[in-house]
C-alpha cells in the first residue's frame, strides 16, 4: 500500500486494488490506531483514530481532496505534501 504522506506521526496510505474501490477512501495510521476515512465526506468508514489525529486527517483530506480523488480514479500514485 503506497504511502501518500506522513505528518505528526500519522501515515496516510491508499490501496491500489480494484476490490478496494468503493467509496473513495484513505487509510490513516497513528500509532496502534487505524481508520479508513472517506475522501468525499471525511467520515470514518471503519476503524478509529484519536479525535485530534482525526481532525488533522480531515484537514489534510480537505487540502488534498482533488488530488486524492484523481489518484483514486487513475491509480497513479504520487506523494502529497504533509500537513504543516
PDB file of N, CA, C and O in Angstrom, chain B, residues numbered from 101:
ATOM      1  N   UNK B 101       0.859  -1.163   0.000  1.00  0.00           N
ATOM      2  CA  UNK B 101       0.000   0.000   0.000  1.00  0.00           C
ATOM      3  C   UNK B 101       0.908   1.230   0.000  1.00  0.00           C
ATOM      4  O   UNK B 101       1.611   1.466   0.983  1.00  0.00           O
ATOM      5  N   UNK B 102       0.911   2.011  -1.067  1.00  0.00           N
ATOM      6  CA  UNK B 102       1.784   3.188  -1.140  1.00  0.00           C
ATOM      7  C   UNK B 102       1.463   4.232  -0.067  1.00  0.00           C
ATOM      8  O   UNK B 102       0.306   4.438   0.298  1.00  0.00           O
ATOM      9  N   UNK B 103       2.504   4.875   0.421  1.00  0.00           N
ATOM     10  CA  UNK B 103       2.352   5.964   1.385  1.00  0.00           C
ATOM     11  C   UNK B 103       2.203   7.268   0.601  1.00  0.00           C
ATOM     12  O   UNK B 103       3.074   7.625  -0.193  1.00  0.00           O
ATOM     13  N   UNK B 104       1.098   7.974   0.826  1.00  0.00           N
ATOM     14  CA  UNK B 104       0.864   9.249   0.153  1.00  0.00           C
ATOM     15  C   UNK B 104       1.492  10.409   0.911  1.00  0.00           C
ATOM     16  O   UNK B 104       1.979  11.363   0.306  1.00  0.00           O
ATOM     17  N   UNK B 105       1.479  10.323   2.253  1.00  0.00           N
ATOM     18  CA  UNK B 105       2.012  11.417   3.060  1.00  0.00           C
ATOM     19  C   UNK B 105       2.236  10.945   4.491  1.00  0.00           C
ATOM     20  O   UNK B 105       1.675   9.940   4.927  1.00  0.00           O
ATOM     21  N   UNK B 106       3.078  11.703   5.220  1.00  0.00           N
ATOM     22  CA  UNK B 106       3.331  11.488   6.639  1.00  0.00           C
ATOM     23  C   UNK B 106       3.384  12.846   7.318  1.00  0.00           C
ATOM     24  O   UNK B 106       4.021  13.775   6.820  1.00  0.00           O
ATOM     25  N   UNK B 107       2.711  12.958   8.460  1.00  0.00           N
ATOM     26  CA  UNK B 107       2.778  14.199   9.230  1.00  0.00           C
ATOM     27  C   UNK B 107       2.331  13.931  10.664  1.00  0.00           C
ATOM     28  O   UNK B 107       1.377  13.189  10.900  1.00  0.00           O
ATOM     29  N   UNK B 108       3.020  14.533  11.600  1.00  0.00           N
ATOM     30  CA  UNK B 108       2.682  14.459  13.029  1.00  0.00           C
ATOM     31  C   UNK B 108       2.426  13.028  13.517  1.00  0.00           C
ATOM     32  O   UNK B 108       1.524  12.790  14.320  1.00  0.00           O
ATOM     33  N   UNK B 109       3.225  12.090  13.026  1.00  0.00           N
ATOM     34  CA  UNK B 109       3.079  10.699  13.433  1.00  0.00           C
ATOM     35  C   UNK B 109       1.978   9.940  12.721  1.00  0.00           C
ATOM     36  O   UNK B 109       1.737   8.770  13.016  1.00  0.00           O
ATOM     37  N   UNK B 110       1.306  10.596  11.784  1.00  0.00           N
ATOM     38  CA  UNK B 110       0.217   9.973  11.019  1.00  0.00           C
ATOM     39  C   UNK B 110       0.764   9.560   9.658  1.00  0.00           C
ATOM     40  O   UNK B 110       1.462  10.332   9.001  1.00  0.00           O
ATOM     41  N   UNK B 111       0.444   8.347   9.244  1.00  0.00           N
ATOM     42  CA  UNK B 111       0.827   7.844   7.925  1.00  0.00           C
ATOM     43  C   UNK B 111      -0.451   7.674   7.111  1.00  0.00           C
ATOM     44  O   UNK B 111      -1.406   7.040   7.558  1.00  0.00           O
ATOM     45  N   UNK B 112      -0.454   8.250   5.909  1.00  0.00           N
ATOM     46  CA  UNK B 112      -1.615   8.177   5.015  1.00  0.00           C
ATOM     47  C   UNK B 112      -1.256   7.253   3.861  1.00  0.00           C
ATOM     48  O   UNK B 112      -0.257   7.449   3.169  1.00  0.00           O
ATOM     49  N   UNK B 113      -2.100   6.237   3.672  1.00  0.00           N
ATOM     50  CA  UNK B 113      -1.885   5.266   2.595  1.00  0.00           C
ATOM     51  C   UNK B 113      -3.167   5.114   1.777  1.00  0.00           C
ATOM     52  O   UNK B 113      -4.255   5.498   2.204  1.00  0.00           O
ATOM     53  N   UNK B 114      -2.995   4.533   0.576  1.00  0.00           N
ATOM     54  CA  UNK B 114      -4.144   4.215  -0.264  1.00  0.00           C
ATOM     55  C   UNK B 114      -3.849   2.900  -0.967  1.00  0.00           C
ATOM     56  O   UNK B 114      -2.766   2.713  -1.523  1.00  0.00           O
ATOM     57  N   UNK B 115      -4.821   1.984  -0.942  1.00  0.00           N
ATOM     58  CA  UNK B 115      -4.684   0.732  -1.689  1.00  0.00           C
ATOM     59  C   UNK B 115      -4.883   1.017  -3.162  1.00  0.00           C
ATOM     60  O   UNK B 115      -5.621   1.924  -3.545  1.00  0.00           O
ATOM     61  N   UNK B 116      -4.206   0.219  -3.986  1.00  0.00           N
ATOM     62  CA  UNK B 116      -4.386   0.306  -5.430  1.00  0.00           C
ATOM     63  C   UNK B 116      -4.806  -1.045  -5.953  1.00  0.00           C
ATOM     64  O   UNK B 116      -4.113  -1.656  -6.767  1.00  0.00           O
ATOM     65  N   UNK B 117      -5.961  -1.512  -5.474  1.00  0.00           N
ATOM     66  CA  UNK B 117      -6.512  -2.787  -5.911  1.00  0.00           C
ATOM     67  C   UNK B 117      -7.983  -2.565  -6.232  1.00  0.00           C
ATOM     68  O   UNK B 117      -8.686  -1.869  -5.500  1.00  0.00           O
ATOM     69  N   UNK B 118      -8.434  -3.144  -7.304  1.00  0.00           N
ATOM     70  CA  UNK B 118      -9.798  -2.919  -7.767  1.00  0.00           C
ATOM     71  C   UNK B 118     -10.842  -3.282  -6.708  1.00  0.00           C
ATOM     72  O   UNK B 118     -11.871  -2.613  -6.615  1.00  0.00           O
ATOM     73  N   UNK B 119     -10.607  -4.305  -5.923  1.00  0.00           N
ATOM     74  CA  UNK B 119     -11.584  -4.732  -4.924  1.00  0.00           C
ATOM     75  C   UNK B 119     -11.776  -3.700  -3.812  1.00  0.00           C
ATOM     76  O   UNK B 119     -12.773  -3.755  -3.092  1.00  0.00           O
ATOM     77  N   UNK B 120     -10.841  -2.765  -3.659  1.00  0.00           N
ATOM     78  CA  UNK B 120     -10.876  -1.777  -2.589  1.00  0.00           C
ATOM     79  C   UNK B 120     -11.591  -0.490  -2.989  1.00  0.00           C
ATOM     80  O   UNK B 120     -11.578   0.471  -2.221  1.00  0.00           O
ATOM     81  N   UNK B 121     -12.206  -0.440  -4.150  1.00  0.00           N
ATOM     82  CA  UNK B 121     -12.503   0.863  -4.719  1.00  0.00           C
ATOM     83  C   UNK B 121     -13.895   1.438  -4.554  1.00  0.00           C
ATOM     84  O   UNK B 121     -14.375   2.095  -5.478  1.00  0.00           O
ATOM     85  N   UNK B 122     -14.575   1.234  -3.435  1.00  0.00           N
ATOM     86  CA  UNK B 122     -15.809   1.976  -3.180  1.00  0.00           C
ATOM     87  C   UNK B 122     -16.044   2.065  -1.693  1.00  0.00           C
ATOM     88  O   UNK B 122     -15.915   1.041  -1.023  1.00  0.00           O
ATOM     89  N   UNK B 123     -16.368   3.170  -1.142  1.00  0.00           N
ATOM     90  CA  UNK B 123     -16.214   4.519  -1.702  1.00  0.00           C
ATOM     91  C   UNK B 123     -14.746   4.946  -1.675  1.00  0.00           C
ATOM     92  O   UNK B 123     -13.929   4.292  -1.027  1.00  0.00           O
ATOM     93  N   UNK B 124     -14.402   6.029  -2.367  1.00  0.00           N
ATOM     94  CA  UNK B 124     -13.016   6.501  -2.341  1.00  0.00           C
ATOM     95  C   UNK B 124     -12.584   6.813  -0.903  1.00  0.00           C
ATOM     96  O   UNK B 124     -13.254   7.572  -0.202  1.00  0.00           O
ATOM     97  N   UNK B 125     -11.469   6.230  -0.470  1.00  0.00           N
ATOM     98  CA  UNK B 125     -11.021   6.438   0.904  1.00  0.00           C
ATOM     99  C   UNK B 125      -9.510   6.292   1.025  1.00  0.00           C
ATOM    100  O   UNK B 125      -8.838   5.769   0.135  1.00  0.00           O
ATOM    101  N   UNK B 126      -9.000   6.771   2.156  1.00  0.00           N
ATOM    102  CA  UNK B 126      -7.600   6.607   2.513  1.00  0.00           C
ATOM    103  C   UNK B 126      -7.537   5.815   3.814  1.00  0.00           C
ATOM    104  O   UNK B 126      -8.524   5.697   4.542  1.00  0.00           O
ATOM    105  N   UNK B 127      -6.364   5.282   4.083  1.00  0.00           N
ATOM    106  CA  UNK B 127      -6.102   4.588   5.341  1.00  0.00           C
ATOM    107  C   UNK B 127      -5.169   5.481   6.141  1.00  0.00           C
ATOM    108  O   UNK B 127      -4.082   5.820   5.672  1.00  0.00           O
ATOM    109  N   UNK B 128      -5.574   5.861   7.329  1.00  0.00           N
ATOM    110  CA  UNK B 128      -4.757   6.698   8.207  1.00  0.00           C
ATOM    111  C   UNK B 128      -4.298   5.847   9.387  1.00  0.00           C
ATOM    112  O   UNK B 128      -5.115   5.239  10.080  1.00  0.00           O
ATOM    113  N   UNK B 129      -2.987   5.809   9.610  1.00  0.00           N
ATOM    114  CA  UNK B 129      -2.416   5.054  10.717  1.00  0.00           C
ATOM    115  C   UNK B 129      -1.768   6.021  11.685  1.00  0.00           C
ATOM    116  O   UNK B 129      -1.021   6.911  11.280  1.00  0.00           O
ATOM    117  N   UNK B 130      -2.054   5.843  12.967  1.00  0.00           N
ATOM    118  CA  UNK B 130      -1.490   6.691  14.010  1.00  0.00           C
ATOM    119  C   UNK B 130      -1.204   5.791  15.210  1.00  0.00           C
ATOM    120  O   UNK B 130      -2.127   5.390  15.919  1.00  0.00           O
ATOM    121  N   UNK B 131       0.063   5.473  15.439  1.00  0.00           N
ATOM    122  CA  UNK B 131       0.421   4.531  16.498  1.00  0.00           C
ATOM    123  C   UNK B 131      -0.231   3.192  16.227  1.00  0.00           C
ATOM    124  O   UNK B 131      -0.055   2.615  15.154  1.00  0.00           O
ATOM    125  N   UNK B 132      -0.987   2.693  17.203  1.00  0.00           N
ATOM    126  CA  UNK B 132      -1.688   1.419  17.052  1.00  0.00           C
ATOM    127  C   UNK B 132      -3.082   1.578  16.458  1.00  0.00           C
ATOM    128  O   UNK B 132      -3.785   0.586  16.266  1.00  0.00           O
ATOM    129  N   UNK B 133      -3.491   2.803  16.165  1.00  0.00           N
ATOM    130  CA  UNK B 133      -4.828   3.068  15.637  1.00  0.00           C
ATOM    131  C   UNK B 133      -4.801   3.172  14.116  1.00  0.00           C
ATOM    132  O   UNK B 133      -3.834   3.652  13.525  1.00  0.00           O
ATOM    133  N   UNK B 134      -5.888   2.709  13.497  1.00  0.00           N
ATOM    134  CA  UNK B 134      -6.012   2.795  12.048  1.00  0.00           C
ATOM    135  C   UNK B 134      -7.466   3.049  11.699  1.00  0.00           C
ATOM    136  O   UNK B 134      -8.372   2.498  12.324  1.00  0.00           O
ATOM    137  N   UNK B 135      -7.680   3.890  10.694  1.00  0.00           N
ATOM    138  CA  UNK B 135      -9.048   4.143  10.231  1.00  0.00           C
ATOM    139  C   UNK B 135      -9.050   4.312   8.722  1.00  0.00           C
ATOM    140  O   UNK B 135      -8.114   4.854   8.134  1.00  0.00           O
ATOM    141  N   UNK B 136     -10.127   3.835   8.110  1.00  0.00           N
ATOM    142  CA  UNK B 136     -10.402   4.134   6.711  1.00  0.00           C
ATOM    143  C   UNK B 136     -11.300   5.365   6.725  1.00  0.00           C
ATOM    144  O   UNK B 136     -12.338   5.383   7.388  1.00  0.00           O
ATOM    145  N   UNK B 137     -10.887   6.399   5.982  1.00  0.00           N
ATOM    146  CA  UNK B 137     -11.625   7.663   6.000  1.00  0.00           C
ATOM    147  C   UNK B 137     -12.089   8.002   4.582  1.00  0.00           C
ATOM    148  O   UNK B 137     -11.288   8.031   3.648  1.00  0.00           O
ATOM    149  N   UNK B 138     -13.370   8.253   4.437  1.00  0.00           N
ATOM    150  CA  UNK B 138     -13.973   8.605   3.151  1.00  0.00           C
ATOM    151  C   UNK B 138     -13.397   9.938   2.674  1.00  0.00           C
ATOM    152  O   UNK B 138     -13.408  10.921   3.415  1.00  0.00           O
ATOM    153  N   UNK B 139     -12.900   9.973   1.450  1.00  0.00           N
ATOM    154  CA  UNK B 139     -12.287  11.186   0.903  1.00  0.00           C
ATOM    155  C   UNK B 139     -13.337  12.280   0.712  1.00  0.00           C
ATOM    156  O   UNK B 139     -13.053  13.454   0.949  1.00  0.00           O
ATOM    157  N   UNK B 140     -14.515  11.919   0.296  1.00  0.00           N
ATOM    158  CA  UNK B 140     -15.535  12.928  -0.011  1.00  0.00           C
ATOM    159  C   UNK B 140     -16.164  13.544   1.233  1.00  0.00           C
ATOM    160  O   UNK B 140     -16.473  14.735   1.243  1.00  0.00           O
ATOM    161  N   UNK B 141     -16.356  12.740   2.288  1.00  0.00           N
ATOM    162  CA  UNK B 141     -17.083  13.228   3.458  1.00  0.00           C
ATOM    163  C   UNK B 141     -16.218  13.427   4.693  1.00  0.00           C
ATOM    164  O   UNK B 141     -16.598  14.166   5.601  1.00  0.00           O
ATOM    165  N   UNK B 142     -15.052  12.774   4.739  1.00  0.00           N
ATOM    166  CA  UNK B 142     -14.207  12.847   5.926  1.00  0.00           C
ATOM    167  C   UNK B 142     -14.681  11.941   7.049  1.00  0.00           C
ATOM    168  O   UNK B 142     -14.109  11.952   8.139  1.00  0.00           O
ATOM    169  N   UNK B 143     -15.722  11.157   6.795  1.00  0.00           N
ATOM    170  CA  UNK B 143     -16.263  10.262   7.810  1.00  0.00           C
ATOM    171  C   UNK B 143     -15.461   8.963   7.869  1.00  0.00           C
ATOM    172  O   UNK B 143     -14.947   8.490   6.855  1.00  0.00           O
ATOM    173  N   UNK B 144     -15.363   8.394   9.074  1.00  0.00           N
ATOM    174  CA  UNK B 144     -14.684   7.110   9.237  1.00  0.00           C
ATOM    175  C   UNK B 144     -15.587   6.010   8.700  1.00  0.00           C
ATOM    176  O   UNK B 144     -16.757   5.913   9.070  1.00  0.00           O
ATOM    177  N   UNK B 145     -15.031   5.185   7.824  1.00  0.00           N
ATOM    178  CA  UNK B 145     -15.750   4.042   7.268  1.00  0.00           C
ATOM    179  C   UNK B 145     -15.564   2.845   8.199  1.00  0.00           C
ATOM    180  O   UNK B 145     -16.500   2.096   8.479  1.00  0.00           O
ATOM    181  N   UNK B 146     -14.331   2.693   8.666  1.00  0.00           N
ATOM    182  CA  UNK B 146     -14.001   1.582   9.556  1.00  0.00           C
ATOM    183  C   UNK B 146     -12.794   1.962  10.390  1.00  0.00           C
ATOM    184  O   UNK B 146     -11.934   2.713   9.931  1.00  0.00           O
ATOM    185  N   UNK B 147     -12.720   1.455  11.608  1.00  0.00           N
ATOM    186  CA  UNK B 147     -11.588   1.710  12.482  1.00  0.00           C
ATOM    187  C   UNK B 147     -11.828   2.896  13.389  1.00  0.00           C
ATOM    188  O   UNK B 147     -12.963   3.321  13.603  1.00  0.00           O
ATOM    189  N   UNK B 148     -10.722   3.426  13.924  1.00  0.00           N
ATOM    190  CA  UNK B 148     -10.827   4.513  14.889  1.00  0.00           C
ATOM    191  C   UNK B 148      -9.504   5.268  14.962  1.00  0.00           C
ATOM    192  O   UNK B 148      -8.435   4.686  14.779  1.00  0.00           O
ATOM    193  N   UNK B 149      -9.586   6.542  15.226  1.00  0.00           N
ATOM    194  CA  UNK B 149      -8.424   7.398  15.464  1.00  0.00           C
ATOM    195  C   UNK B 149      -8.739   8.293  16.651  1.00  0.00           C
ATOM    196  O   UNK B 149      -9.903   8.614  16.887  1.00  0.00           O
ATOM    197  N   UNK B 150      -7.718   8.703  17.405  1.00  0.00           N
ATOM    198  CA  UNK B 150      -7.959   9.693  18.451  1.00  0.00           C
ATOM    199  C   UNK B 150      -8.527  10.974  17.817  1.00  0.00           C
ATOM    200  O   UNK B 150      -8.200  11.290  16.673  1.00  0.00           O
ATOM    201  N   UNK B 151      -9.366  11.704  18.543  1.00  0.00           N
ATOM    202  CA  UNK B 151     -10.020  12.896  17.977  1.00  0.00           C
ATOM    203  C   UNK B 151      -9.061  13.903  17.333  1.00  0.00           C
ATOM    204  O   UNK B 151      -9.355  14.416  16.254  1.00  0.00           O
ATOM    205  N   UNK B 152      -7.930  14.195  17.964  1.00  0.00           N
ATOM    206  CA  UNK B 152      -7.001  15.177  17.407  1.00  0.00           C
ATOM    207  C   UNK B 152      -6.383  14.674  16.102  1.00  0.00           C
ATOM    208  O   UNK B 152      -6.239  15.442  15.151  1.00  0.00           O
ATOM    209  N   UNK B 153      -6.019  13.397  16.052  1.00  0.00           N
ATOM    210  CA  UNK B 153      -5.464  12.822  14.827  1.00  0.00           C
ATOM    211  C   UNK B 153      -6.504  12.843  13.715  1.00  0.00           C
ATOM    212  O   UNK B 153      -6.182  13.173  12.573  1.00  0.00           O
ATOM    213  N   UNK B 154      -7.757  12.493  14.038  1.00  0.00           N
ATOM    214  CA  UNK B 154      -8.817  12.507  13.030  1.00  0.00           C
ATOM    215  C   UNK B 154      -9.046  13.920  12.510  1.00  0.00           C
ATOM    216  O   UNK B 154      -9.270  14.105  11.314  1.00  0.00           O
ATOM    217  N   UNK B 155      -8.995  14.912  13.379  1.00  0.00           N
ATOM    218  CA  UNK B 155      -9.152  16.304  12.956  1.00  0.00           C
ATOM    219  C   UNK B 155      -8.060  16.684  11.948  1.00  0.00           C
ATOM    220  O   UNK B 155      -8.343  17.338  10.944  1.00  0.00           O
ATOM    221  N   UNK B 156      -6.816  16.274  12.214  1.00  0.00           N
ATOM    222  CA  UNK B 156      -5.720  16.587  11.291  1.00  0.00           C
ATOM    223  C   UNK B 156      -5.875  15.843   9.975  1.00  0.00           C
ATOM    224  O   UNK B 156      -5.605  16.407   8.915  1.00  0.00           O
ATOM    225  N   UNK B 157      -6.304  14.586  10.022  1.00  0.00           N
ATOM    226  CA  UNK B 157      -6.526  13.812   8.798  1.00  0.00           C
ATOM    227  C   UNK B 157      -7.606  14.475   7.952  1.00  0.00           C
ATOM    228  O   UNK B 157      -7.449  14.609   6.739  1.00  0.00           O
ATOM    229  N   UNK B 158      -8.692  14.887   8.580  1.00  0.00           N
ATOM    230  CA  UNK B 158      -9.767  15.558   7.840  1.00  0.00           C
ATOM    231  C   UNK B 158      -9.304  16.865   7.217  1.00  0.00           C
ATOM    232  O   UNK B 158      -9.680  17.182   6.088  1.00  0.00           O
ATOM    233  N   UNK B 159      -8.493  17.625   7.941  1.00  0.00           N
ATOM    234  CA  UNK B 159      -7.955  18.872   7.389  1.00  0.00           C
ATOM    235  C   UNK B 159      -7.070  18.579   6.191  1.00  0.00           C
ATOM    236  O   UNK B 159      -7.152  19.262   5.170  1.00  0.00           O
ATOM    237  N   UNK B 160      -6.214  17.554   6.314  1.00  0.00           N
ATOM    238  CA  UNK B 160      -5.319  17.174   5.216  1.00  0.00           C
ATOM    239  C   UNK B 160      -6.123  16.728   4.002  1.00  0.00           C
ATOM    240  O   UNK B 160      -5.800  17.094   2.872  1.00  0.00           O
ATOM    241  N   UNK B 161      -7.178  15.931   4.233  1.00  0.00           N
ATOM    242  CA  UNK B 161      -8.023  15.484   3.122  1.00  0.00           C
ATOM    243  C   UNK B 161      -8.631  16.684   2.403  1.00  0.00           C
ATOM    244  O   UNK B 161      -8.624  16.727   1.173  1.00  0.00           O
ATOM    245  N   UNK B 162      -9.152  17.652   3.137  1.00  0.00           N
ATOM    246  CA  UNK B 162      -9.758  18.837   2.509  1.00  0.00           C
ATOM    247  C   UNK B 162      -8.748  19.589   1.647  1.00  0.00           C
ATOM    248  O   UNK B 162      -9.083  20.059   0.559  1.00  0.00           O
ATOM    249  N   UNK B 163      -7.520  19.702   2.131  1.00  0.00           N
ATOM    250  CA  UNK B 163      -6.487  20.408   1.376  1.00  0.00           C
ATOM    251  C   UNK B 163      -6.066  19.652   0.117  1.00  0.00           C
ATOM    252  O   UNK B 163      -5.564  20.256  -0.831  1.00  0.00           O
ATOM    253  N   UNK B 164      -6.269  18.333   0.103  1.00  0.00           N
ATOM    254  CA  UNK B 164      -5.787  17.491  -0.997  1.00  0.00           C
ATOM    255  C   UNK B 164      -6.899  16.729  -1.707  1.00  0.00           C
ATOM    256  O   UNK B 164      -6.622  15.784  -2.445  1.00  0.00           O
ATOM    257  N   UNK B 165      -8.140  17.120  -1.497  1.00  0.00           N
ATOM    258  CA  UNK B 165      -9.282  16.348  -2.000  1.00  0.00           C
ATOM    259  C   UNK B 165      -9.228  16.114  -3.510  1.00  0.00           C
ATOM    260  O   UNK B 165      -9.456  14.994  -3.967  1.00  0.00           O
ATOM    261  N   UNK B 166      -8.935  17.132  -4.273  1.00  0.00           N
ATOM    262  CA  UNK B 166      -8.901  16.992  -5.735  1.00  0.00           C
ATOM    263  C   UNK B 166      -7.818  15.999  -6.144  1.00  0.00           C
ATOM    264  O   UNK B 166      -8.067  15.117  -6.967  1.00  0.00           O
ATOM    265  N   UNK B 167      -6.626  16.131  -5.580  1.00  0.00           N
ATOM    266  CA  UNK B 167      -5.544  15.200  -5.893  1.00  0.00           C
ATOM    267  C   UNK B 167      -5.879  13.780  -5.445  1.00  0.00           C
ATOM    268  O   UNK B 167      -5.599  12.822  -6.166  1.00  0.00           O
ATOM    269  N   UNK B 168      -6.474  13.636  -4.266  1.00  0.00           N
ATOM    270  CA  UNK B 168      -6.821  12.308  -3.757  1.00  0.00           C
ATOM    271  C   UNK B 168      -7.845  11.622  -4.655  1.00  0.00           C
ATOM    272  O   UNK B 168      -7.703  10.437  -4.959  1.00  0.00           O
ATOM    273  N   UNK B 169      -8.862  12.341  -5.077  1.00  0.00           N
ATOM    274  CA  UNK B 169      -9.854  11.748  -5.964  1.00  0.00           C
ATOM    275  C   UNK B 169      -9.249  11.406  -7.319  1.00  0.00           C
ATOM    276  O   UNK B 169      -9.622  10.404  -7.929  1.00  0.00           O
ATOM    277  N   UNK B 170      -8.327  12.220  -7.789  1.00  0.00           N
ATOM    278  CA  UNK B 170      -7.632  11.924  -9.036  1.00  0.00           C
ATOM    279  C   UNK B 170      -6.777  10.666  -8.903  1.00  0.00           C
ATOM    280  O   UNK B 170      -6.783   9.813  -9.791  1.00  0.00           O
ATOM    281  N   UNK B 171      -6.046  10.550  -7.804  1.00  0.00           N
ATOM    282  CA  UNK B 171      -5.236   9.352  -7.558  1.00  0.00           C
ATOM    283  C   UNK B 171      -6.152   8.129  -7.498  1.00  0.00           C
ATOM    284  O   UNK B 171      -5.834   7.084  -8.065  1.00  0.00           O
ATOM    285  N   UNK B 172      -7.284   8.262  -6.814  1.00  0.00           N
ATOM    286  CA  UNK B 172      -8.232   7.157  -6.694  1.00  0.00           C
ATOM    287  C   UNK B 172      -8.716   6.709  -8.067  1.00  0.00           C
ATOM    288  O   UNK B 172      -8.750   5.513  -8.354  1.00  0.00           O
ATOM    289  N   UNK B 173      -9.089   7.660  -8.914  1.00  0.00           N
ATOM    290  CA  UNK B 173      -9.626   7.337 -10.239  1.00  0.00           C
ATOM    291  C   UNK B 173      -8.573   6.775 -11.186  1.00  0.00           C
ATOM    292  O   UNK B 173      -8.832   5.805 -11.899  1.00  0.00           O
ATOM    293  N   UNK B 174      -7.399   7.372 -11.198  1.00  0.00           N
ATOM    294  CA  UNK B 174      -6.370   6.971 -12.158  1.00  0.00           C
ATOM    295  C   UNK B 174      -5.466   5.865 -11.638  1.00  0.00           C
ATOM    296  O   UNK B 174      -4.825   5.166 -12.423  1.00  0.00           O
ATOM    297  N   UNK B 175      -5.410   5.701 -10.316  1.00  0.00           N
ATOM    298  CA  UNK B 175      -4.492   4.778  -9.647  1.00  0.00           C
ATOM    299  C   UNK B 175      -3.037   5.096  -9.998  1.00  0.00           C
ATOM    300  O   UNK B 175      -2.185   4.209 -10.049  1.00  0.00           O
ATOM    301  N   UNK B 176      -2.776   6.382 -10.236  1.00  0.00           N
ATOM    302  CA  UNK B 176      -1.411   6.856 -10.481  1.00  0.00           C
ATOM    303  C   UNK B 176      -0.906   7.483  -9.191  1.00  0.00           C
ATOM    304  O   UNK B 176      -1.292   8.594  -8.828  1.00  0.00           O
ATOM    305  N   UNK B 177      -0.042   6.753  -8.511  1.00  0.00           N
ATOM    306  CA  UNK B 177       0.479   7.162  -7.220  1.00  0.00           C
ATOM    307  C   UNK B 177       1.352   8.404  -7.314  1.00  0.00           C
ATOM    308  O   UNK B 177       2.163   8.540  -8.230  1.00  0.00           O
ATOM    309  N   UNK B 178       1.174   9.315  -6.345  1.00  0.00           N
ATOM    310  CA  UNK B 178       2.095  10.429  -6.187  1.00  0.00           C
ATOM    311  C   UNK B 178       2.075  10.857  -4.722  1.00  0.00           C
ATOM    312  O   UNK B 178       1.044  10.767  -4.056  1.00  0.00           O
ATOM    313  N   UNK B 179       3.198  11.314  -4.235  1.00  0.00           N
ATOM    314  CA  UNK B 179       3.285  11.796  -2.855  1.00  0.00           C
ATOM    315  C   UNK B 179       2.598  13.156  -2.770  1.00  0.00           C
ATOM    316  O   UNK B 179       2.652  13.959  -3.701  1.00  0.00           O
ATOM    317  N   UNK B 180       1.952  13.393  -1.631  1.00  0.00           N
ATOM    318  CA  UNK B 180       1.290  14.674  -1.390  1.00  0.00           C
ATOM    319  C   UNK B 180       1.936  15.343  -0.184  1.00  0.00           C
ATOM    320  O   UNK B 180       2.443  14.670   0.714  1.00  0.00           O
ATOM    321  N   UNK B 181       1.913  16.647  -0.171  1.00  0.00           N
ATOM    322  CA  UNK B 181       2.548  17.427   0.889  1.00  0.00           C
ATOM    323  C   UNK B 181       1.927  17.099   2.244  1.00  0.00           C
ATOM    324  O   UNK B 181       0.720  16.873   2.337  1.00  0.00           O
ATOM    325  N   UNK B 182       2.737  17.071   3.279  1.00  0.00           N
ATOM    326  CA  UNK B 182       2.207  16.830   4.619  1.00  0.00           C
ATOM    327  C   UNK B 182       1.458  18.053   5.143  1.00  0.00           C
ATOM    328  O   UNK B 182       1.597  19.159   4.621  1.00  0.00           O
ATOM    329  N   UNK B 183       0.670  17.828   6.176  1.00  0.00           N
ATOM    330  CA  UNK B 183       0.007  18.916   6.867  1.00  0.00           C
ATOM    331  C   UNK B 183       1.061  19.668   7.669  1.00  0.00           C
ATOM    332  O   UNK B 183       1.880  19.046   8.346  1.00  0.00           O
ATOM    333  N   UNK B 184       1.051  20.966   7.605  1.00  0.00           N
ATOM    334  CA  UNK B 184       2.057  21.760   8.336  1.00  0.00           C
ATOM    335  C   UNK B 184       1.394  22.645   9.353  1.00  0.00           C
ATOM    336  O   UNK B 184       2.074  23.385  10.064  1.00  0.00           O
TER     337      UNK B 184
END
